[in-house]
């Protein structure tokens, strides 16, 4: 019966929209692949690797092209010039967010920072985040946590240097960055084998999945009932319920006057203090706090781990670069035994290598989707209000018109170069730019630098016996964050700490 109803409904809608579909692609819209009535380009869309799919289309249709997914019109840009247009020159036109069901539910109806539409509330929360939560002063206040956890990791790895033991570096790094985030965000350090740690990891993984999950409601509103039929709504509601209960428990612990001292001064503690003081014009509610907290948990841990994993992957494939960067670190640090955050400033090649990692392996290959708030113009094409704009930062950073030998890992390209990744050089925007640029860039980069420099200082690294560097894969997994498809497993050698 359900299939029959779906077939009849689809037939009626196809007939009704056939003429409209033929007229939809006018000369005012950027070129793009021809789609089918009603579904548009859905049958052609590669949801697993959209950044790669978009790059292929850009080679055929140009640096700006369009496609349709159901009722949604998308425009994809793949040039630094157009990225600047969207994120700086016309930033105010394109700085809102499309409303997707999973993201809206998880973000407490768009009351976070990452997925909220552009409005007075978002501006106030963005200001709160930049001034209070992720300011340079606040980032520095968590320095001891970062350094403590990195030292713990180094000691743990050193204990496994026996008989060329292989370690899963990917798992170690994800555990490390999630632990750092937990301590910074809510003052708790989970034991790696504890039930609470496994529960937190499962919750975080499921939440990230729900943020990118396909819901019929987003692209085929008339068929939103299929989300219930296939269990999508039930899955989303359960995830939200679990997430909300997790936040409630943390809030209650922080409100307890006998709370652990480790919770004093963490990000949740600061948010609750701001709510108590009513220091924002919009007035913070507990749901607002939960939504902001969700951004910090989902965006502040795995992105750091992924960047370090890709850095180590690239270095293992490029032994000359590995040798050069290790020599710089070890000559700079000497016998001190540990790399501190202040030491990074004296390592120009290391910093160039980090930039090259962000170029080839940005943690999010597509910037967060934007939505046009009014009719506008890009490259002579008419962009209607409500159009979804994708900036393919991954493709821009590999554009051979900008970068010589664009597919190769060459940190030297950034030596004596003013190009940076902070949102002012649009050929390299892994953290976005403009109003929607990532507010956590300082915390993220600082943590990446500390972890990676200590890994390279403390150990020499080898591939498992019999494995060649050509066999190291660079395939990524689908999702908001480009995780490495296959875990990076290496053999640490020659522990240098004293």
Secondary structure by P-SEA (a helix, b strand, c coil): caaaaaaaaaaaaaaaaaaaaaaccccccccccccccccccccccccccaaaaaaaaaaacccccccccccbbbbbbccaaaaaaaacccccccccccccaaaaaaaccccccccccccaaaaaaaaaaacccccaaaaaaaaaaaaaaaaaaaaaaaaacccccccaaaaaaaaaaaaaaaaaccccccccccaaaaaaaaaaaaaaaaacccccccccccccccccccaaaaaaaaaaaaaaaaaaaaaaaaacccccccccccaaaaaaaaaaaccccccccaaaaaaaaaaaaacccaaaaaaaaaaaaaaaacaaaaaaaaaaaaaaaccccccccccccccaaaaaaaaaaaacccccccccbbbbccccccccccccccbbbbbaaaaaaacccccccccccccccccccccccccccccccccccccccccaaaaaaaaaaaaaaaaaacbbbbcccccccccccccccccccccccccbbbbbcccccc
